[in-house]
Amino acid sequence: MYKLAILLYVIVTGNRYRSLADHVPSMCLLQDPPNQCGEFCLTALKPLIDHIANHQELWNSRDAVILNATLENLAKIKDQLKAVQETLKDIIAADFRERLGHIEDHQTALGSQLQAVQTKMDVQQTALLESLSKVNKKSIPPNFKRMGSRFFDIESNVKLDWRSAENSCRHVGGHLAIIQSDEEFAAINANLNRNYIYWLGFNEPNNRSEFMSLDSDQRAPFLKWQPGEPKYTDNSNHCVAVYKAHMWVDPCNNKAFFICQADDVI
C-alpha cells in the first residue's frame, strides 16, 4: 500500500513537473523518480504516508467494530430465536395437554352416557322379557305347539261331539280351530292321523252351505272340501270335520277327536 502511494505521488509530481517544463524549458526533470528521489522524496512523502497509515488503522478499526457489532446482533438474534422456539414449544405442549384433557373428559362423558343407555336398555329388555313371558304363559296354553304361524293342540285321546269339543277348547283358553289358509291347513295335516276324524270350528247355524266361524257372523275364511262335499245324509249335518286332509260335513252330535287353536282369531 505504501509503495503504491509513493508511486502515485511521484507520477503526479512528474506530470506536474512535465507540465511546468512545457512552460519553463530550463527546469530539470527526473528521469527515474523512485531511484533519483531517495531520502529527500521519502521525507517529503512521509506526511502523506502517515496520513494513509492512520486512516488505514481507522478503517481497520471501523471494520472490526462493524464486524463485532454484526456478530453481537447475530448472537442476539440467535438467542431471541431460541427463546421464541422454547416459548412455542411451551405453548404447543400446553395446548396439546389442554386438548388432550378435553378429549379425555369427552370420552369419559361419552362412556358414562353409553353406560347409562346400556343400563336403561338392560332394564327395558328385562321388563320386556318378563312381559313376554307373562303374555306367553297367559296366551299359549300347555300342550299347544306352533304349526305354521299359530299354535294348535291336537286332541287324539278323547272324542267329543262338536259343541262339547268347542267347550273343551275354551276351557284351556282357546277355540276349535278356524283354518285361515291352505298353508296353515297343510301344516296342521302334517301332524294329524289321516285315519282319524277331527272337528274344526266351522258350522252352518242358519242356512245350508253357509258355513260360519263357530257361532259368529263371520264366514269361514278357508274351506277345502273332499270331492262331493258338502254332502248331507240327514238334517243334522251342520258341522265341519277334517279327514284324510280334506273337509267333510258331519252330524254335530257325532263324537270325534278335535283340534284347538290358542288364539281368538275366528
Backbone hydrogen bonds, N-H to C=O, Kabsch-Sander energy under -0.5 kcal/mol:
donor,donor_aa,acceptor,acceptor_aa,energy
5,A,1,M,-2.0
6,I,2,Y,-2.4
7,L,3,K,-2.6
8,L,4,L,-2.4
9,Y,5,A,-2.5
10,V,6,I,-2.7
11,I,7,L,-2.5
12,V,8,L,-2.8
13,T,9,Y,-2.8
14,G,10,V,-3.3
15,N,11,I,-2.7
16,R,12,V,-2.3
17,Y,13,T,-3.1
18,R,14,G,-2.7
19,S,15,N,-2.3
20,L,16,R,-2.3
21,A,17,Y,-2.5
22,D,18,R,-1.4
23,H,19,S,-0.8
23,H,20,L,-0.8
24,V,20,L,-3.7
27,M,24,V,-1.7
35,N,32,D,-0.6
36,Q,32,D,-3.3
37,C,33,P,-2.2
38,G,34,P,-0.8
40,F,37,C,-0.7
41,C,37,C,-0.8
42,L,38,G,-1.8
43,T,39,E,-2.7
44,A,40,F,-2.2
45,L,41,C,-2.2
46,K,42,L,-1.0
49,I,45,L,-2.6
50,D,46,K,-3.3
51,H,47,P,-2.5
52,I,48,L,-2.4
53,A,49,I,-2.8
54,N,50,D,-3.2
55,H,51,H,-2.4
56,Q,52,I,-2.4
57,E,53,A,-2.2
58,L,54,N,-2.3
59,W,55,H,-3.4
60,N,56,Q,-3.0
61,S,57,E,-3.0
62,R,58,L,-3.3
63,D,59,W,-2.6
64,A,60,N,-2.4
65,V,61,S,-2.8
66,I,62,R,-2.8
67,L,63,D,-2.8
68,N,64,A,-3.1
69,A,65,V,-3.1
70,T,66,I,-2.7
71,L,67,L,-2.9
72,E,68,N,-2.7
73,N,69,A,-2.6
74,L,70,T,-2.7
75,A,71,L,-2.5
76,K,72,E,-2.6
77,I,73,N,-2.8
78,K,74,L,-2.8
79,D,75,A,-2.6
80,Q,76,K,-2.9
81,L,77,I,-3.0
82,K,78,K,-2.4
83,A,79,D,-2.6
84,V,80,Q,-2.7
85,Q,81,L,-2.8
86,E,82,K,-2.5
87,T,83,A,-2.5
88,L,84,V,-3.0
89,K,85,Q,-2.6
90,D,86,E,-2.4
91,I,87,T,-2.9
92,I,88,L,-3.2
93,A,89,K,-2.9
94,A,90,D,-2.7
95,D,91,I,-2.8
96,F,92,I,-2.9
97,R,93,A,-2.7
98,E,94,A,-2.4
99,R,95,D,-2.9
100,L,96,F,-3.0
101,G,97,R,-2.4
102,H,98,E,-2.3
103,I,99,R,-2.6
104,E,100,L,-2.7
105,D,101,G,-2.5
106,H,102,H,-2.7
107,Q,103,I,-2.9
108,T,104,E,-2.4
109,A,105,D,-2.5
110,L,106,H,-2.7
111,G,107,Q,-2.8
112,S,108,T,-2.3
113,Q,109,A,-2.5
114,L,110,L,-3.2
115,Q,111,G,-2.4
116,A,112,S,-2.4
117,V,113,Q,-2.8
118,Q,114,L,-3.0
119,T,115,Q,-2.7
120,K,116,A,-2.5
121,M,117,V,-2.8
122,D,118,Q,-2.6
123,V,119,T,-2.4
124,Q,120,K,-2.7
125,Q,121,M,-3.1
126,T,122,D,-2.7
127,A,123,V,-2.6
128,L,124,Q,-2.8
129,L,125,Q,-2.9
130,E,126,T,-2.5
131,S,127,A,-2.5
132,L,128,L,-3.1
133,S,129,L,-2.6
134,K,130,E,-2.4
135,V,131,S,-3.0
136,N,132,L,-3.3
137,K,133,S,-2.5
138,K,134,K,-2.1
139,S,135,V,-3.7
140,I,136,N,-2.5
144,F,141,P,-1.2
145,K,152,F,-2.5
147,M,150,R,-3.2
149,S,147,M,-0.5
150,R,147,M,-1.2
152,F,145,K,-2.7
153,D,260,C,-2.5
155,E,153,D,-0.7
155,E,258,F,-2.6
156,S,154,I,-0.8
160,L,256,A,-2.4
162,W,252,C,-2.2
165,A,161,D,-2.5
166,E,162,W,-1.9
167,N,163,R,-2.1
168,S,164,S,-2.2
169,C,165,A,-2.0
170,R,166,E,-2.2
171,H,167,N,-1.9
172,V,168,S,-0.9
172,V,169,C,-0.6
173,G,170,R,-1.4
174,G,169,C,-2.9
175,H,261,Q,-1.7
177,A,259,I,-2.7
179,I,177,A,-0.6
185,F,181,S,-2.2
186,A,182,D,-2.4
187,A,183,E,-2.0
188,I,184,E,-2.1
189,N,185,F,-2.6
190,A,186,A,-1.5
191,N,188,I,-2.2
192,L,189,N,-1.4
194,R,192,L,-0.7
196,Y,193,N,-2.3
198,Y,242,V,-1.9
199,W,257,F,-2.7
200,L,240,V,-2.3
201,G,177,A,-3.2
203,N,212,M,-1.8
204,E,238,H,-1.8
210,E,207,N,-1.6
211,F,209,S,-0.7
212,M,203,N,-3.6
213,S,218,Q,-2.8
214,L,201,G,-3.2
214,L,212,M,-0.8
216,S,213,S,-2.3
220,A,211,F,-2.1
226,Q,247,M,-2.5
229,E,226,Q,-2.8
233,T,231,K,-0.6
237,N,234,D,-1.4
238,H,236,S,-1.6
238,H,250,D,-0.8
239,C,250,D,-1.8
240,V,202,F,-2.2
241,A,248,W,-2.3
242,V,198,Y,-2.8
243,Y,246,H,-2.8
244,K,194,R,-0.5
246,H,243,Y,-1.0
247,M,224,K,-2.5
248,W,241,A,-2.8
250,D,239,C,-3.0
250,D,248,W,-0.6
252,C,236,S,-1.6
254,N,251,P,-1.5
256,A,160,L,-2.4
257,F,197,I,-1.5
258,F,155,E,-1.2
259,I,199,W,-1.6
260,C,153,D,-2.8
261,Q,175,H,-3.5
262,A,151,F,-2.0
266,I,264,D,-1.2
